[in-house]
Amino acid sequence: MSYMVQAEYLVAFDRVVIDRVQGLEAEGLTAVMKFFTYIGSLRFIVILSIPIFLFLFYVLKHRLEILVFLSVVYITPILNRLLKLYFHRARPDFHRLIEIGGYSFPSGHAMNAFSFYSILAFLLWRHVPTRIGRTAVILISSIMILGIGISRVYLGVHYPSDIIGGFLASGLWVAAVIWFFQRYKEKLEIPERAH
């Protein structure tokens, strides 16, 4: 597995994408990318998850959905840490606009962003009645996820393959949680139909 993140074709792909993305560097764009990086940080996600938790618990009273939300959001950083320790990939050192330590693969920001914004979109999508509303939820969450991913490459702290790896890892985790959630909901509905 560690060979995959060092393969020549992957290095070439990363270099081409980094050159293209960092070639767009401009003062205003850098400010935007720093903003996206901030909203993908674990600190911001933890802070934002508190009002979401309270809303799900006290307003919607969706206790099961709280477990789904929390299991995705709070287990993702643990998975990311384990993967980073396994791959031991050093961060790129081509042209950094911010400084950060730690290993590079997979991107923690990419994993956290994908997990947080995709599970939030899933939970909201289930309760939005209109097609326009559902489309807006998917569109906004997609922009957030992609923006955060691109920001990490733009700022020079991740390879594009770190971002893709992060999205894939979180995608598998989110899909697994949703699958178990749906199966559990189906089991709850069967006895209700029997009555």
N, C-alpha and C positions, 0 to 999 in steps of 0.2 A: 504493500500500500504506500509506504513512504517513497518508493521508487516512482510512483505515479505523479507525485507533486514535484518531482525533479526531472521528469522526462523531457527530452529535447523539444518535442513538439509543443509541450505545455509551456516551456520557457519562452519559445518563439511566439506563441499566442499571447502570453502575458505581456511581452515586450511591445508587441504591435499595438495592443489595446491601451497600455499605459502611455505610449507615445501619442496616440490619438487623443486620449482623454486629457492628459496633462498639456497637450498642445493648445487646448482651449483656455488656458490660464488667463484670468483677468481679475482685477481687484473685486469687482461686483460679484462675479461668479464664485470667487473664493469665499466671500461672506455667506453666500447661499449654501455652498458645500459645507461650511463649518456649522451652519444651522442644521442641515440634514444630519450631519454627524452627531450633533448634540441630541436631536430627538431620537436617535438610534442608540444612545448610550444607555447602559444598564441603570444608571442613576435616574435618568428621566423616565424610563419605562416603569421603574419601581414606584416613583412618585405618582405617575399618571394612573397606575393600576389601582391605587387606593380609592379615588373617587369612583372608578369603574366598579370596583368590588362593592362599595357602599350602594351604588345605584342598582346593581344586580340583586343585592341582598334585601335592601329596604324598600325600593320602589317596585322593581319587577318581581321580587320574591322568587327568583329562579335559583334555588340553592344548588341544584345539580349543575347548572351552567357555571356557577362560581367555581366548583371543583374542576371543571373542564378548563376554564380560564386560568386558574392558579397553577394547575399541573403543567400547562403548556408554558406559561410565562416564567415560572420559578425553577422548573427542571431544565429548561434550555441552557442557562448559563453553566449548569453542572455538566451537561453533555458537552458543551463547547470546551470547557476546561479539560475534560478527559481526552477529547480529540486533539487538542493542542499539545498536550503532554505526550500523546502517542506519535504525532507526526513530527514534532520538533522543527518546524520550518521557520527559518529566520525571516524577518520582515525585509521588504525591498529597501534599498539604500540609494535609489537613483536620484530622486528629487523630492524631499519631504517638505511639506508646508506646515506640518505640526510634528511634535515629537511624542512618541509613545513607546513603551517597552513591551515585553512579552513575545510570545510566538505568533506566527502569522496565519497558519492554516488550521482550521477554517476561521473565517472572520467572525468574531464575537458580535460585532455590530450587525452583520448580515444575518446571523442566526437569531439574535434577539429581535431585530426588526421584523423578520419574516414571521417568527412565532407570534409576536405581540400583535402586529397589525393584521395578520391573516386570521388568527383566532377571534380577534375583535370583529373583523368583517363578517366572519361566519356567524357569530352570535347575533350581531345586528341584523344581518341578512335574513335570519329566521323570523324576525319580528317586524321587518319593513314590508308593508302590504303592496306597495306599488312597484312596477318594473323599473320606473325611472329612479326611485329611491334605492332599489337594490343595485342598479347599475352604478349609481353615484357612490355607494358604499364600496363596491369592488374597485372602481376607478381611483378613488381617493387612497385606499389601502395600497393599491398597486404603485401609485406615484410615490407614496411614502417609502415603500420597500425598495423600489428601484433607485430613488433619489439617495437613500442612505447607502446603498451598495456602491453606487457610482461615486459618492462623496469620498469613500475610503480609498478608492483608486486615485481620484483627483488629488487628494491630500497627500498621497505618496506613502501611505502606511499599510497598504495591502496590494497583493497581486489580484488581478481579475479572477484567477482560479480560486483564490481564497473566498471571494464573494460567492462564486457559483457553488463551491463546496459547502459554504454556510447555508445558502438557500436550499440546497438539496438535503442537507442533514436536518434542517428545521422542517422542511417539507415532509419528510418521512415521519418525523415525530408528531407534527400537527395532524397528518393524515391518520396515524395510528390512534391518537387520542379521539379524533372525530369518529373514527370507525367504531371504537369501543362505546362512545357516547350514543351513537345511533343504534347500535345493537342493544344497549341497555334500555333505551327509550322504547324500542320495539317490544322488548320483553315486558315492559310495564304496561304497554297498550293492549297486549293480548288478553290478560285477565279482565281488563275493563270491557273489551268487546264481548267477552263471554257472558257478562252480566246483561 
